[in-house]
Amino acid sequence: MSTPATSATEPSPSRLSRLVRSPLTWSAGVLGAVAGALLIAWLPGGGHDLVDRVTASDPLRLPYVEEDQQGDIALERPVEDPEDRATLLTEPEKLPALVHEYGGGPVGRLDVVLVAEGGRGLVRVVDIRPRVARTLPVLTGSYLRPDSGGEPEVIHVVSDLDAADRRPRVPGKAGTLYFTGKQIELKRGEQETLRLSFTARDAAYEFDLLATVVADGRTYQQVIRRPDGGMFRVTGAAADHRAYRRIYTGGTSTWHLAGRAAKCEIFPRSKGC
């Protein structure tokens, strides 16, 4: 059987090998790599900004996002599942997961701690504000009061979700808008820790955060949510303890159902207290 002839327009394997091994081809490859490296070195930020723009990476990185759940907590639904009730009563360290599962959130105030990191040569954070997705009646499925919540952290920036204007403000300064007088500048890899507080009295709110940042001469907007992708929640409190299906106290080693005296201590305006 005869071997098929090689196409006249396609170099034979031996010709291809010689071409690849030729000094001219090797030199062209080296010169191309050197030229690319020099171009990147000459670009601002060592070329990292160009790579970030091409790959569409976020200019603001968020290596750490955490909710502070150390105070009172209310759930949208009571914990009815026997397994979850056992977890609540015997494994208090798993409370944050149960809070999210049962649509709960801190009562009165939610603190969100962010570590913001620059992802460009220079990033300027010009605004971070809450975007309310849903407004609900105050959450009354269950109420959890820890024995000792400790002293609350100092508020750095506060947003009142009951207000018509929810932009972050500087506490104690007659409602001065935080990002009007201050912008956060971050070089690549530089980090800044922010504590953002969100308050609620009249309702429960489900929300995420929208950050506006300037980098590369452009304005970007980034959505910030919980690490699991869920939205943040905070709720006001009912005036009367009878609005809640269950009220728990404890939290150090276990939670237990509150008696009448404890309920009246938490909700002194309740009828009969």
C-alpha positions as CSV (number, residue, x, y, z in Angstrom):
1,M,0.0,0.0,0.0
2,S,1.4,3.4,-1.0
3,T,1.9,6.1,1.6
4,P,-0.3,9.3,0.9
5,A,1.7,12.1,-0.4
6,T,2.2,15.2,1.7
7,S,0.2,18.2,0.6
8,A,2.3,20.7,-1.4
9,T,1.0,23.6,0.8
10,E,1.9,21.9,4.1
11,P,5.6,21.6,5.2
12,S,6.8,18.1,5.9
13,P,7.5,17.1,9.6
14,S,11.2,17.5,8.9
15,R,10.7,21.0,7.5
16,L,8.5,21.9,10.5
17,S,11.2,20.7,13.0
18,R,13.9,22.6,11.2
19,L,11.7,25.8,11.3
20,V,11.0,25.5,15.0
21,R,14.7,24.8,15.8
22,S,15.9,27.6,13.6
23,P,17.8,30.5,15.2
24,L,15.5,33.0,13.6
25,T,12.4,31.5,15.1
26,W,14.0,31.1,18.5
27,S,15.3,34.7,18.5
28,A,11.9,36.1,17.5
29,G,10.3,34.3,20.4
30,V,12.8,35.6,22.9
31,L,12.5,39.2,21.5
32,G,8.7,39.0,21.8
33,A,8.9,37.9,25.4
34,V,11.4,40.6,26.2
35,A,9.3,43.3,24.5
36,G,6.2,42.1,26.4
37,A,8.1,42.2,29.7
38,L,9.5,45.7,29.0
39,L,6.0,47.0,28.0
40,I,4.5,45.7,31.2
41,A,7.3,47.2,33.3
42,W,6.9,50.6,31.7
43,L,3.1,50.6,32.3
44,P,1.8,52.3,35.5
45,G,1.5,49.8,38.3
46,G,3.9,47.4,36.6
47,G,1.2,46.4,34.2
48,H,-1.0,44.9,36.9
49,D,-3.8,47.4,36.2
50,L,-3.8,46.5,32.5
51,V,-4.1,42.8,33.4
52,D,-6.9,43.5,35.9
53,R,-8.9,45.5,33.4
54,V,-8.5,42.8,30.7
55,T,-9.6,40.1,33.1
56,A,-12.4,42.4,34.5
57,S,-11.3,41.8,38.1
58,D,-13.0,43.9,40.8
59,P,-11.0,47.1,41.7
60,L,-12.1,46.8,45.3
61,R,-11.3,43.4,47.0
62,L,-13.1,42.2,50.1
63,P,-11.1,39.5,51.8
64,Y,-13.2,39.7,55.0
65,V,-16.9,40.4,55.5
66,E,-18.5,39.6,58.9
67,E,-21.8,40.3,60.6
68,D,-21.7,41.0,64.4
69,Q,-24.4,38.9,66.0
70,Q,-23.5,39.4,69.7
71,G,-26.6,41.3,70.8
72,D,-30.3,40.4,70.8
73,I,-31.6,38.4,67.8
74,A,-35.1,37.9,66.3
75,L,-36.1,35.1,63.9
76,E,-38.8,35.4,61.2
77,R,-39.9,31.8,61.9
78,P,-39.9,29.9,65.2
79,V,-37.5,27.0,65.4
80,E,-39.8,24.0,65.0
81,D,-37.6,21.3,63.6
82,P,-36.6,18.9,66.4
83,E,-33.0,18.7,65.2
84,D,-32.6,22.4,64.9
85,R,-34.2,22.9,68.3
86,A,-31.7,20.5,69.8
87,T,-28.9,22.4,68.1
88,L,-30.1,25.7,69.4
89,L,-30.3,24.3,73.0
90,T,-27.0,22.4,73.0
91,E,-24.7,24.0,70.4
92,P,-24.9,27.8,70.7
93,E,-21.8,28.2,68.5
94,K,-24.0,27.1,65.5
95,L,-26.5,30.0,66.1
96,P,-25.3,32.2,63.2
97,A,-26.2,29.4,60.7
98,L,-29.6,29.0,62.4
99,V,-30.2,32.7,62.2
100,H,-29.7,32.7,58.5
101,E,-31.8,29.5,58.0
102,Y,-34.7,31.0,59.9
103,G,-34.6,34.4,58.3
104,G,-33.4,36.2,61.4
105,G,-31.2,39.2,62.2
106,P,-29.9,41.4,65.0
107,V,-32.5,43.5,66.8
108,G,-32.1,47.3,66.6
109,R,-28.6,47.4,65.0
110,L,-26.5,45.3,62.7
111,D,-22.8,45.9,62.5
112,V,-21.0,44.8,59.3
113,V,-17.2,44.6,59.4
114,L,-15.4,44.9,56.1
115,V,-11.8,44.6,55.2
116,A,-11.4,46.6,51.9
117,E,-8.3,46.0,49.8
118,G,-7.1,48.0,46.8
119,G,-7.1,45.9,43.6
120,R,-5.6,48.6,41.4
121,G,-2.6,51.0,41.5
122,L,-5.0,53.4,43.3
123,V,-8.6,52.8,44.3
124,R,-10.9,55.5,45.8
125,V,-14.0,54.4,47.6
126,V,-16.4,57.3,47.2
127,D,-19.6,55.7,48.6
128,I,-21.1,52.7,50.3
129,R,-24.8,52.6,50.9
130,P,-27.5,50.0,51.7
131,R,-29.9,48.9,49.0
132,V,-33.1,47.6,50.7
133,A,-34.6,44.7,48.8
134,R,-37.5,44.0,51.1
135,T,-39.2,45.7,54.0
136,L,-41.0,43.3,56.4
137,P,-42.9,43.6,59.7
138,V,-40.6,43.2,62.7
139,L,-39.5,39.6,63.0
140,T,-41.5,37.8,65.7
141,G,-40.9,34.1,65.2
142,S,-38.5,33.9,68.1
143,Y,-36.5,36.3,70.2
144,L,-33.1,35.5,71.7
145,R,-31.5,37.6,74.5
146,P,-27.9,36.6,75.4
147,D,-27.0,36.7,79.1
148,S,-24.2,39.1,78.4
149,G,-23.8,40.9,75.1
150,G,-20.8,43.0,76.3
151,E,-20.3,46.6,75.5
152,P,-21.2,47.5,71.9
153,E,-18.4,48.5,69.6
154,V,-17.9,52.2,68.7
155,I,-20.0,53.1,65.6
156,H,-17.8,54.5,62.8
157,V,-20.5,54.9,60.2
158,V,-24.3,54.5,60.7
159,S,-27.2,54.2,58.3
160,D,-30.8,54.6,59.6
161,L,-32.9,52.2,57.5
162,D,-36.1,53.7,58.8
163,A,-35.2,57.0,57.3
164,A,-36.0,58.2,53.8
165,D,-32.3,59.0,53.2
166,R,-30.3,55.9,54.2
167,R,-26.8,57.2,53.2
168,P,-24.1,56.5,55.9
169,R,-23.6,59.3,58.4
170,V,-21.0,60.2,61.0
171,P,-22.6,59.6,64.5
172,G,-22.6,62.6,66.8
173,K,-22.0,65.1,64.1
174,A,-25.5,66.3,63.4
175,G,-26.1,63.8,60.7
176,T,-23.0,64.6,58.6
177,L,-22.8,62.4,55.5
178,Y,-19.7,60.2,55.9
179,F,-18.6,60.0,52.3
180,T,-19.3,63.7,51.6
181,G,-16.3,64.7,53.7
182,K,-14.2,61.6,53.5
183,Q,-13.1,59.2,50.8
184,I,-11.0,56.1,51.3
185,E,-7.9,55.8,49.1
186,L,-6.2,52.4,48.8
187,K,-3.1,51.5,46.9
188,R,-2.8,48.0,45.5
189,G,-2.7,45.5,48.4
190,E,-3.4,48.2,51.0
191,Q,-6.2,47.4,53.4
192,E,-8.7,49.4,55.5
193,T,-11.1,48.0,58.1
194,L,-14.6,49.5,58.1
195,R,-17.4,49.0,60.6
196,L,-20.7,50.0,59.1
197,S,-23.8,50.1,61.4
198,F,-27.4,49.7,60.2
199,T,-30.3,50.5,62.6
200,A,-34.0,49.6,62.5
201,R,-36.9,50.3,64.9
202,D,-40.1,50.3,62.8
203,A,-39.7,47.3,60.6
204,A,-37.3,44.5,59.4
205,Y,-35.1,45.1,56.4
206,E,-33.3,42.8,54.0
207,F,-30.5,44.6,52.1
208,D,-27.2,44.5,50.4
209,L,-24.5,47.2,50.0
210,L,-23.6,49.1,46.9
211,A,-20.0,50.4,46.8
212,T,-19.0,53.1,44.3
213,V,-15.3,53.2,43.6
214,V,-13.1,55.1,41.2
215,A,-10.1,53.4,39.6
216,D,-8.3,53.7,36.2
217,G,-10.1,57.0,35.6
218,R,-13.5,55.1,35.6
219,T,-16.3,54.7,38.1
220,Y,-17.2,51.1,39.1
221,Q,-20.1,49.8,41.3
222,Q,-19.7,46.6,43.3
223,V,-22.4,44.8,45.3
224,I,-21.4,43.5,48.8
225,R,-23.3,40.7,50.4
226,R,-22.6,38.1,53.1
227,P,-19.8,35.6,52.3
228,D,-22.5,33.0,51.4
229,G,-24.1,35.3,48.9
230,G,-27.1,36.1,51.1
231,M,-28.5,39.5,52.0
232,F,-28.1,41.2,55.4
233,R,-31.0,41.5,57.8
234,V,-31.8,43.7,60.8
235,T,-35.1,44.2,62.6
236,G,-36.9,46.4,65.0
237,A,-38.5,44.9,68.2
238,A,-42.1,44.4,69.1
239,A,-43.3,46.3,72.2
240,D,-45.0,43.4,73.9
241,H,-43.4,40.0,74.6
242,R,-46.6,38.2,73.6
243,A,-45.9,39.1,70.0
244,Y,-43.2,36.5,69.9
245,R,-43.8,32.8,69.6
246,R,-40.8,31.9,71.8
247,I,-38.3,33.9,73.8
248,Y,-35.0,32.4,74.8
249,T,-32.3,33.6,77.1
250,G,-28.8,32.3,77.7
251,G,-26.3,31.8,74.9
252,T,-23.1,31.1,76.8
253,S,-23.4,27.4,76.9
254,T,-27.1,26.9,76.0
255,W,-30.3,28.7,75.3
256,H,-33.5,28.1,77.4
257,L,-37.0,29.4,77.3
258,A,-37.5,32.6,79.2
259,G,-39.9,32.8,82.1
260,R,-42.4,35.6,82.8
261,A,-40.0,37.7,84.8
262,A,-37.3,37.5,82.1
263,K,-39.9,38.4,79.4
264,C,-41.0,41.5,81.4
265,E,-37.4,42.5,81.9
266,I,-36.7,42.4,78.2
267,F,-40.1,44.0,77.2
268,P,-41.1,46.2,80.2
269,R,-43.9,47.9,78.2
270,S,-45.8,44.6,77.8
271,K,-49.3,44.4,79.1
272,G,-49.3,43.1,82.7
273,C,-45.6,43.7,83.3
